[in-house]
Amino acid sequence: MSLVLDSSITLAWIYTAETTPEVSAVLNQVIDSGAWVPSLWRLEVANILEMGIRRGRHDGAFRDAALADLAILPITLDMETDRQAWGATAKLAARHQLTLYDAAYLELARRRGLPLATLDRELRVAARAEDVALLGLLG
């Protein structure tokens, strides 16, 4: 089964101190079955890694290696994300008081009928309210 992957799970793979058995299970599922991400995912992940350099968490070589590892995973960018931004995504953001970035993951999961893999608490609450299946944490 495919899934929608958000940046919180992605970064928990990269920063191994944040990896849990549930997060590892999501990675294995992505390796086996692939994942969908909104078109903003690459920018979001790369930006967080860049901020990690600026804050002294890691260096550029770490960022580059992490991005190279992610590039080989079977992750598909959803090209419909931008078209949904001012409609369904904006409505989800308003209804659940999410950023539009987070709402983009929820919109994609709803539209494709796929479970959402996220560690973000507010996004998980919104997904439950929208009857979207969740992966990444117990409960």
One Martini backbone bead per residue (centre of mass of N, CA, C, O) as a GRO file, in nm:
protein
  139
    1MET     BB    1   0.096   0.037   0.023
    2SER     BB    2   0.054   0.347  -0.008
    3LEU     BB    3   0.158   0.692   0.077
    4VAL     BB    4   0.177   0.983   0.277
    5LEU     BB    5   0.455   1.200   0.310
    6ASP     BB    6   0.622   1.377   0.550
    7SER     BB    7   0.876   1.567   0.689
    8SER     BB    8   0.886   1.444   0.977
    9ILE     BB    9   0.953   1.158   0.890
   10THR     BB   10   1.192   1.213   0.710
   11LEU     BB   11   1.369   1.346   0.941
   12ALA     BB   12   1.366   1.091   1.127
   13TRP     BB   13   1.557   0.937   0.939
   14ILE     BB   14   1.798   1.135   0.935
   15TYR     BB   15   1.753   1.174   1.248
   16THR     BB   16   1.820   0.904   1.440
   17ALA     BB   17   1.725   1.009   1.726
   18GLU     BB   18   1.409   1.012   1.596
   19THR     BB   19   1.398   0.715   1.565
   20THR     BB   20   1.154   0.466   1.534
   21PRO     BB   21   0.990   0.185   1.474
   22GLU     BB   22   0.760   0.332   1.318
   23VAL     BB   23   0.943   0.494   1.128
   24SER     BB   24   1.084   0.247   1.005
   25ALA     BB   25   0.825   0.122   0.890
   26VAL     BB   26   0.773   0.345   0.688
   27LEU     BB   27   1.029   0.317   0.527
   28ASN     BB   28   0.975   0.025   0.439
   29GLN     BB   29   0.713   0.093   0.289
   30VAL     BB   30   0.839   0.283   0.084
   31ILE     BB   31   1.035   0.082  -0.039
   32ASP     BB   32   0.803  -0.123  -0.124
   33SER     BB   33   0.547   0.110  -0.222
   34GLY     BB   34   0.583   0.392  -0.178
   35ALA     BB   35   0.521   0.755  -0.232
   36TRP     BB   36   0.355   1.057  -0.156
   37VAL     BB   37   0.399   1.409  -0.244
   38PRO     BB   38   0.407   1.720  -0.229
   39SER     BB   39   0.573   1.963  -0.413
   40LEU     BB   40   0.702   2.092  -0.135
   41TRP     BB   41   0.887   1.876   0.000
   42ARG     BB   42   1.172   1.938  -0.104
   43LEU     BB   43   1.189   2.222   0.011
   44GLU     BB   44   1.135   2.154   0.307
   45VAL     BB   45   1.368   1.957   0.356
   46ALA     BB   46   1.602   2.136   0.255
   47ASN     BB   47   1.551   2.369   0.453
   48ILE     BB   48   1.597   2.215   0.716
   49LEU     BB   49   1.886   2.132   0.648
   50GLU     BB   50   1.993   2.421   0.615
   51MET     BB   51   1.926   2.510   0.905
   52GLY     BB   52   2.117   2.301   1.036
   53ILE     BB   53   2.372   2.440   0.942
   54ARG     BB   54   2.322   2.726   1.068
   55ARG     BB   55   2.290   2.577   1.370
   56GLY     BB   56   2.513   2.331   1.389
   57ARG     BB   57   2.403   2.027   1.347
   58HIS     BB   58   2.540   2.030   1.057
   59ASP     BB   59   2.663   1.971   0.742
   60GLY     BB   60   2.676   1.971   0.401
   61ALA     BB   61   2.739   1.669   0.371
   62PHE     BB   62   2.490   1.569   0.520
   63ARG     BB   63   2.280   1.695   0.339
   64ASP     BB   64   2.371   1.564   0.071
   65ALA     BB   65   2.337   1.270   0.164
   66ALA     BB   66   2.039   1.283   0.238
   67LEU     BB   67   1.934   1.368  -0.044
   68ALA     BB   68   2.049   1.123  -0.194
   69ASP     BB   69   1.886   0.910  -0.040
   70LEU     BB   70   1.602   1.022  -0.111
   71ALA     BB   71   1.628   1.009  -0.430
   72ILE     BB   72   1.605   0.673  -0.430
   73LEU     BB   73   1.327   0.683  -0.356
   74PRO     BB   74   0.979   0.594  -0.411
   75ILE     BB   75   0.895   0.916  -0.481
   76THR     BB   76   0.601   1.107  -0.553
   77LEU     BB   77   0.507   1.386  -0.712
   78ASP     BB   78   0.244   1.610  -0.681
   79MET     BB   79   0.103   1.814  -0.944
   80GLU     BB   80  -0.174   1.918  -0.783
   81THR     BB   81  -0.111   2.101  -0.542
   82ASP     BB   82  -0.136   2.390  -0.663
   83ARG     BB   83  -0.443   2.361  -0.754
   84GLN     BB   84  -0.538   2.322  -0.437
   85ALA     BB   85  -0.446   2.569  -0.260
   86TRP     BB   86  -0.717   2.771  -0.306
   87GLY     BB   87  -0.902   2.539  -0.199
   88ALA     BB   88  -0.890   2.262  -0.033
   89THR     BB   89  -0.643   2.347   0.134
   90ALA     BB   90  -0.749   2.611   0.255
   91LYS     BB   91  -0.993   2.479   0.396
   92LEU     BB   92  -0.834   2.289   0.580
   93ALA     BB   93  -0.668   2.503   0.723
   94ALA     BB   94  -0.910   2.655   0.844
   95ARG     BB   95  -1.062   2.418   0.988
   96HIS     BB   96  -0.762   2.323   1.146
   97GLN     BB   97  -0.534   2.530   1.187
   98LEU     BB   98  -0.331   2.521   0.945
   99THR     BB   99  -0.100   2.511   0.744
  100LEU     BB  100  -0.072   2.488   0.410
  101TYR     BB  101   0.150   2.282   0.416
  102ASP     BB  102   0.002   2.070   0.591
  103ALA     BB  103  -0.262   2.062   0.422
  104ALA     BB  104  -0.133   1.931   0.169
  105TYR     BB  105  -0.107   1.648   0.290
  106LEU     BB  106  -0.406   1.606   0.357
  107GLU     BB  107  -0.522   1.650   0.076
  108LEU     BB  108  -0.368   1.420  -0.061
  109ALA     BB  109  -0.477   1.188   0.112
  110ARG     BB  110  -0.772   1.232   0.044
  111ARG     BB  111  -0.763   1.227  -0.269
  112ARG     BB  112  -0.606   0.929  -0.271
  113GLY     BB  113  -0.676   0.740  -0.023
  114LEU     BB  114  -0.437   0.776   0.194
  115PRO     BB  115  -0.215   0.742   0.417
  116LEU     BB  116  -0.062   0.928   0.684
  117ALA     BB  117   0.277   1.029   0.746
  118THR     BB  118   0.309   1.158   1.081
  119LEU     BB  119   0.427   1.366   1.374
  120ASP     BB  120   0.221   1.584   1.366
  121ARG     BB  121  -0.016   1.669   1.583
  122GLU     BB  122  -0.214   1.858   1.425
  123LEU     BB  123  -0.230   1.677   1.173
  124ARG     BB  124  -0.345   1.429   1.317
  125VAL     BB  125  -0.605   1.555   1.414
  126ALA     BB  126  -0.710   1.634   1.133
  127ALA     BB  127  -0.709   1.351   1.010
  128ARG     BB  128  -0.914   1.229   1.200
  129ALA     BB  129  -1.145   1.432   1.127
  130GLU     BB  130  -1.109   1.323   0.806
  131ASP     BB  131  -1.061   1.009   0.794
  132VAL     BB  132  -0.745   0.964   0.805
  133ALA     BB  133  -0.505   0.763   0.792
  134LEU     BB  134  -0.234   0.657   1.014
  135LEU     BB  135   0.123   0.704   1.041
  136GLY     BB  136   0.422   0.679   1.284
  137LEU     BB  137   0.228   0.622   1.532
  138LEU     BB  138   0.094   0.543   1.810
  139GLY     BB  139  -0.255   0.627   1.823
   0.00000   0.00000   0.00000
